[in-house]
Amino acid sequence: MAKTTGQNAEAAVEIPVDALTETQARAELDRLSEALARANQAYHAEDAPEISDAEYDALKRRNASIEARFPALKRADSPSDQVGAAPSEGFSKVTHTLRMLSLSNAFDDHDVRDFDRGIRKYLGLSETDPLVYTAEPKIDGLSLSLRYEGGALVQAATRGDGSIGENVTANARTIADIPHRIAGAPGVLEVRGEVYMSHADFEALNARQAEAGQKTFANPRNAAAGSLRQLDATITAARPLKFFAYGWGEVSAPVFDTQNGALAQLGAWGFAINPLTVRCTDPDAMLAHYARIEDQRATLGYDIDGVVYKVDDLNLQRRLGFRSTTPRWAIAHKFPAELAWTRLESIDIQVGRTGALSPVARLQPVTVGGVVVSNATLHNEDYIAGRGADGRPIRDGKDIRVGDWVQVYRAGDVIPKVADVDLSKRPADTMPYVFPTTCPECGSAAIREEGDAVRRCTGGLICPAQAVEKLKHFVSRAAFDIEGIGAKQVEMFYHDDQLAVREPADIFTLEARDRQNLTRLSNRDGWGETSAKNLFQAIDEKREIPFERLLFGLGIRHVGEVAAKDLARHYGSWEALAQALDTARPAALAERAAERAAEAERAAAAKEDRRARIAEARAAALADCAVPPAAQAAWSDLVAADGIGPVLALSLSDAMANPEERGAFDRLLAHLTPIPPETRASDSPVAGKTVVFTGTLEKMTRAEAKARAEALGAKVSGSVSARTDLLVAGPGAGSKAAKAADLGIETIDEDAWLALIDGA
Ligand code: IVH
């Protein structure tokens, strides 16, 4: 960890790239190359990361920007040209038949009660209807999937990214808690659980390692991960790994009815089951068990980081299903985050994709719960000044200054934050932090809209930081996912004056321009004829793109993956969306005017006359624009669409009405053929259909019916129209059923609906 200290001590006095002399630049490129090589080694080969991902990215960014300014100094082995040593080189890949997901978190009693309430609501249960949960420790190790066929262990795989993991079968076979054969299991049985190392074994292993002059591990979790992911299974065999089974994946025949029954069966098959698992009949019992486990935490002899509550009845689990990455039927109640005190060395401002200026604390490195932390978020300027979102004091109004002794808080995987400051240790010469009012990256004004906690750079696409972050988002996995272009390539393509990829459209002209330019991509370091050809092909493959991915990829504020899907379903095509937004623009402006008027009223009530007058004046100015009925209709249609609220709608409207952004969109669209949602093949019989539910549903709640239908690709609407494909009518259906009959729309009952989607 000494390395991290060194890096940070230097980072604290980091010279802006523009101000570096050639000698300084050369020395720094050497330093960065060494630091990044060390970080890669620690992360990929030793499973013992020494710096955070954000810190790693910052080093890479700095390296790239120095190289961009001094191209002649670029090292032959520049880190910019290296793909981070593949984590899994040597292990074959395993595609999980059912994805290995994660859990959403609860941090206090309130969150746990909300979890219970949410589930009852989803299932249509009252507060007093019986509902059983299991509560079991959350083991702090790494998850492992074990596949048994005909009772024999045939494959073990790590979680990886949830979809694809590493094949560690030989290593798993060396773990005593993992049976090689089980009797009476279904033909295919995938058991899931956690590999971990006990405290005693961890200490002993580190002592042995130190004695042998080998590297030691930071904590039991890293030791377990490093031991499991050994290419040589004899090394794993010599490491004392343990395994608790807590769940399952693919099972060829249903064998369990309840979570608790499943654990008992896994135990009977010879797996280790955590003894602190209990059934609970209400949140009070869950919280009582949490308190018991927390009491025992220090004496368990292995690390746990919380308690997992799961709905016990597997039929209910099935009904509850999953959100995009987490099950609705389970939650992890985390133990309180760990805290540490350290010195705040400097405050850096990072500029994000939407121009947000985010203050980042550069800290004297400190270990918080087994992880070395040297960067932490400071949220926004009010937070630094000691004010909350509502303007009231936080931390008793104490501000945070460079040089202060600060408390760092870290909860699980969450980005660490500066939580408190110790005024008794404040050096005499500190000054209140002055938040920049210009963008540190492009010099444009950085302004804060009324009601927004965040100050934003107004440079738009002329701001290199925003442009680069937008491009990174554009090529990211959930957006265009272009093979061969990641964050690193975006930086390089952006800063290279000939490749000049400054906006998404430039990616699609790269090949044509490459042919004309004197400097070809294949002449660049790290690129050859083949890789360039592959890249152009990968780009070509994305000229046809699902409409929702295109919408998400544009990086418009508030348009996340889910909203992009909603918009794509609602409008079907770029032309329809653009036309609707152009038509709706006057209504969008009127909406904002109304908002400002409301704000003026609020401000006046608070006797903040100046703010009130400004807001009133703006409201009056905007109210002058008359709203044509067509605009109002287009706007109402937008905000009434599923999942689209006024905040998103306004943001989208602003983006489409901004000439620079719209220009960039139009230039991009010239190269693309978006695929409308309905025309895509789907296995589900209701994909692309518009479904309306009416009357009383007896086997599921409305929320459940809607979520399930949407998960199968249907659009659920509240009213029957000519566009409705299917009406699902329960008892008591009234006018909607009549209207559907008039329009000749197919109408089915709840059982027929369930039969229709069964197995889909
Ligand atoms: S259940 C759908 N139970 O926690 C996911 N997970 O954040 C079901 N973990 O990746 C997971 N102890 O590695 C479950 N008793 C337990 C657990 C547990 C540890 C880990 C697991 C998972 C992560 C979720």
Boltz pocket constraint, residues with backbone or C-beta under 6 A from the ligand:
constraints:
  - pocket:
      binder: B
      contacts: [[A, 100], [A, 101], [A, 102], [A, 103], [A, 136], [A, 137], [A, 138], [A, 139], [A, 140], [A, 141], [A, 142], [A, 143], [A, 159], [A, 193], [A, 194], [A, 246], [A, 247], [A, 308], [A, 325], [A, 326], [A, 327], [A, 330], [A, 332]]
      max_distance: 6.0
